[in-house]
């Protein structure tokens, strides 16, 4: 696949600088790629003209949060998302800001691959549902104390948890909130679901890895005051009441992320998290 058209996605609250947008436009023109704003970003990107439907590629300018929101905005469309890191860590990014020109040339020549990302699916009370590429979290409200949850399946209880909540993560999301909360890093190719308790009162309660076929049920215990929030990829979705349950499972990929040839998970992991720098200048 060679990209000839691309729409640009940016966060409305953190628009990239004019210099970055000028570089992108110039690089796209040299590569023969016609740019337009994503339909939801037209007011933020008037210099790119009107929005056009049916682009070959979505280019997200921003950090990991922006890339997650871009993936969500184009979920189920089949249009691949190429993230260019104009933020901080940029773990999900296809290229760094310094690599923008080369990235546009690769998109135009078809020198990239598309990674299908599995997504967590949560069935919520009242028939609602939500999906997440990184993680779905259950967080206690700031106005209450300890949160009580029951983690299990349809047929058994796995753990009764008292603490600040839970992070339920995909392997890709294991390097995000789950890692900060003490969870392990999972290879993205592992068919697994990661559950990391947040500040558990039981010291023996540690992160758990479940097979992808599992469907996990999380039920709220006694609630004093406001109920816990369900947060999908950083977006608050719904507040649970006492006794309510949600079912979380891992679905097939419906988000497409651009990866350039030669990008390696472990080398990127070491570079982004600083694991590959210690001792490199040692005599």
N, C-alpha and C positions, 0 to 999 in steps of 0.2 A: 504494500500500500504506500502510495506517495501522496503527501498532503499538498493540496493546491489552495485550500481555503482553511482558515482557522478563526474561531471566535475567541475573544479574550475575556477571562473572568477575573475580577478583582473584588476585594472586600470594600463595601461602601464606606466603612469607617476607617479604612487604612489604604487609601489610594496610593499606588506607587508614584514616585516623583516624575516630573515631566521628562527629565533626562533618561530615565529607564524606559518610558514609553516611546521616546524618540528612537532610542537604540533598537527597541523591538520592531518598530515600524520600518526602520532602515534595513535591519537584518531580514525581515520578511520580504521586503521589496527585492533585495538582492537574491533571495532564494526563490522568488516567484510565487510567494504565498500571499493571497489576498486576506487582509485582516478585517474583522468587524467586531463590534462588542457583543458579548453574550446578551441575550434578550433582557436578562435581569440586571445588566450593568450598563445599559445605554446611557443613563443620566450621569454615570461616573466617567464614561469614556466618550464624550461627544466628538473628540478629534478623530475617532475611528469611523464616523459616519453612522448610518442606520444599521440596526441589527438584521442579520440575514440568517434564515433557517437552513439547516442541512449542512453545516460545516464538517470538514473531514476530521478536524482536531480541535480540542479545547485547550487553550494555553492559559494556565493559571499563574498569575504573578503574585507571589506572596509566600508566606511560611507554611508550616504544616497545617495550621488551622484553616487557612484559606484553601489549601489543596483539598482538605477534607470537605469543606463546604462546596467546593467546585465538583468533587466527586458526587456529592449528594444531589447537587442541582442537575447533574446530567446522568443520574442513576437510571438504568434501564433504557437509555437511549441508544446504546451501542457506540457512542462517540468516545474515542479514547481521550484521556486527560493527560496533558504534559505539564508538569509543575516546574516552574523556574523559581528557584529560591530567592525571594526578595525579602525574606524574614530572618529568623534566627537559626534554629537548628536545621530545618529543611530536610528532615529524614525521608519524607515521602517524595521529595523533589526529584524530577527526572534529570535536572541539570542545575548547576550553580549560576548565579548572575554573571560571573566571569565567562561562562560557557554559552551564553545566550546565542551568539552568532553561529557557533558550531552546531548548537541544538536546532536552530531553524534550518540550517543546511541539511542536517540529517533527516529532519521531518520531510523536507522536500524531496530528498533522494530515496526515502523509504528505508533508511538505515536505522531501524529501531524495531523493537518487539513490543507486543502488548501483553501485559500481565493481567489476568482476570482475578480480581480480588474477591475472596469469599466474604460474606457479610453476615453479621449476627442478626437474627430476626427475633423480635420480642413481641409476644402476644399479650396485650395489656387488658386490664379490666374494661368492660364496656364494649368489647369488640374492636378496640383500636389496636394498631400495630405500629412498630417502628423498626428501622434498620440502622445498622452502624458498621462502618468499615474497621474502625479501631476498637471501640469498646462501648459497652452499656454499663453504666454505674448506678448504684443505689446509694444515695448520700443522705445522711441525716440532715434535717432542717437545723439551721443555726440557732433556732430559738428553743431547742429541746436538748436533752442529755443523750444518754446512750441509746443506740438503736438496736432493736431485737429483730433478727431475721431467722427464718428456717430455710436452709438450702437442701434440696432433695430432688427426687424424680417423681413420676406418677406412683411409683410403688414403694419407695423407701425414703427415709430421712438420712441425709448425709451429715449435716452438721447444724447445730443450733448456735447462732452467732450473736454475740453482743459486742458492739463496737460502733465505729463510725459509718460502716457500710461495706459494700462489695464492689470490686471491679471485675466485670466479665469481659474477657478480651479475645480477639482473634490472634493468631500468631503474629500477624503484622503489627497489631496494637500492643504486643507484649513489650515493645521498646518505648511505649509512651507512658501513660498514667500508671499502668500495671508495674512497669519497671521502677518508677519512682516510689511505688508503694512496697517495694521489696520482692517483686515477682521475678521469675527467670526470663531470659530471652529465648524465644522459640523461633526456630527456622520457619520462614513463611510457607515452606512446602509441607510442613507437618499438618496432618489433618487433626486438629485439636482445638479445644476450648480451654482457656486459662481463667481460673477464678482466684482473685487475690483479695483476702479480707483487709479492710482498712482499720488499722489500730484495734485489732481484736483484743477483748478483755482476757480471753483464754490464750496463754502464751504458747500452748501446743498447737494452736490453729495456724497452719501455714498455707502458702499458695498451693493450689491443686490443679492438675492438668487432666482433662477428661477427653475421651475420644470424640471425634466430630459427630458420631451418630447419636450422642447423648442429647436428650432434651432436659434442661434443668428447670426446676420450679423454685421460685423464690417467693416466700410468703412473709408478710410483715406480722410481727408479734404485737404485744401491747404497745400502744402509742400514747405518750403523754404530750399533748399539745399538737403541733403540726406534724403531719406524716412525712415519710422520706420522699425525696425526689428521685425520679428516674431520669437519667441524663444520657443521651445518645451522642457520641462523638462531640461532647462538650455542649450540647444543646439541651436545656431543660425541656422535658416532654410532658410529664404528668406527676402529680403528687398522689402517693398511695395512702389509703386509709388502713386502719387496723384490720387484719384478717384478709386483706386482698392479696392475690397472687399474680405473678407474671411468669410466662414460660419463655425461655430463651434457647434457641438452637442455632446451629451454623448452617447457612444455606450456600448454594452454589454462587459463584461470582456473578454479580450483575453490575460491577464497576470495572472499567477498563483503564489501566494506568500505563502510560508510555514508559518503557525502559530502553535505554540505548545500549547497543551491543558493547559488551565488555564490562558493564556495571555488575559488580559482584557484591552479594549481600554481606559477606564477612569483612571484606576490605572497607566497605562503606560503614559498617557497624563500628569497626575500630577507629575509623577517621572521625566520624560524627561524635562518638562518645569519648574520644580522646584516649582510647586504649592502645593505639598504635604509635603514640608519641614518646612514651616513657622510655628513657634509655637509648633513644635513637642517636643521640650525640655523645654517648659515653665513649671514652677513650679505651 
